[in-house]
Amino acid sequence: MEATTLVFTVSELASQEIAKIAAENNIENPMLRIRVVPGGCSGFQYAMGFDDSVEETDIVLESNGTKVIIDQFTVPI
């Protein structure tokens, strides 16, 4: 079985906005959690928010200074 590579990019402008929102909400060391949740017309919808914990099975990436957490339900590897 081939290894799977996950590529996720946060643009520089998006990273600046994420940092701005985190600062406005007094969030230190922000980590952005991206996930897919049941619901919506197609059966799933995307959700984003700040999180301060990482589960053992989470994937943690960094792009343009933004730490991103993605769970294995969202990206089954």
C-alpha positions in Angstrom: 0.0 0.0 0.0 1.3 3.5 -1.0 1.9 6.1 1.7 -0.6 9.0 1.5 0.7 12.6 1.5 -1.6 15.3 2.8 -1.1 18.8 1.5 -3.1 21.6 3.0 -2.2 25.3 2.4 -3.2 28.4 4.3 -2.6 31.5 2.2 -0.5 34.3 3.6 -3.5 36.6 3.7 -5.7 33.9 5.4 -2.9 33.3 7.9 -2.9 37.0 8.8 -6.7 37.0 9.2 -6.6 33.9 11.4 -3.9 35.6 13.6 -6.0 38.8 13.8 -9.1 36.9 14.8 -7.2 34.9 17.4 -5.7 38.1 18.9 -9.1 39.8 19.0 -10.3 36.8 21.0 -7.3 36.6 23.3 -6.3 33.2 22.0 -2.6 32.4 22.5 -0.9 29.9 20.3 -4.0 29.5 18.0 -4.5 26.1 16.3 -7.2 26.1 13.6 -9.3 22.9 13.6 -10.8 21.9 10.2 -13.3 19.1 10.2 -16.2 17.6 8.3 -19.3 17.0 10.3 -22.6 15.2 9.5 -25.4 17.5 8.3 -26.2 19.8 5.4 -27.9 19.0 2.1 -25.1 16.7 0.9 -24.9 14.9 4.2 -21.7 16.6 5.4 -20.5 20.2 6.0 -17.2 21.8 6.9 -16.6 23.3 10.3 -13.6 25.5 11.4 -12.7 26.8 14.8 -9.9 27.3 17.2 -8.9 24.4 19.4 -6.4 24.1 22.2 -6.0 20.4 22.3 -4.6 17.8 19.9 -5.8 14.2 19.9 -3.4 11.3 19.4 -4.9 10.5 16.0 -5.0 14.1 14.7 -2.9 15.4 11.9 -1.1 18.7 12.7 0.2 20.8 9.8 1.7 24.2 9.6 1.3 26.6 6.7 2.4 30.2 6.6 2.7 30.3 10.4 -0.8 28.8 11.0 -1.1 25.5 12.8 -3.9 23.4 11.4 -5.4 20.3 13.1 -7.4 17.8 11.0 -9.0 14.7 12.5 -8.9 11.3 10.8 -12.6 11.3 10.1 -12.1 14.3 7.9 -9.0 12.9 6.2 -8.9 9.1 6.6 -5.3 8.1 6.0 
